Amino acid sequence: MKKLNLGFRSATKNTVHRLQLSYVKTDLDAETLKKYMAQIAALGIFSDKTGESVFATPVSASYVDTEEKVVFAEK
């Protein structure tokens, strides 16, 4: 399954926080992702316990392909 990892820089601490989404469209280009990430950042609804916006500035987006390989499974 492919997942989309979105990286955002916090408002003041210069740390990067990740938002991971499952079941996503896998054909989105950089400009489209930047636009949507800017909309997420503009909402200002994600903050830490001090009230700082943790998804303030979009910095990265990547698709991650995860594949499960069962090595052992009891019935």
Secondary structure as UniProt FT lines:
FT   STRAND          2..9
FT   STRAND          16..22
FT   HELIX           30..43
FT   TURN            49..50
FT   STRAND          57..65
//
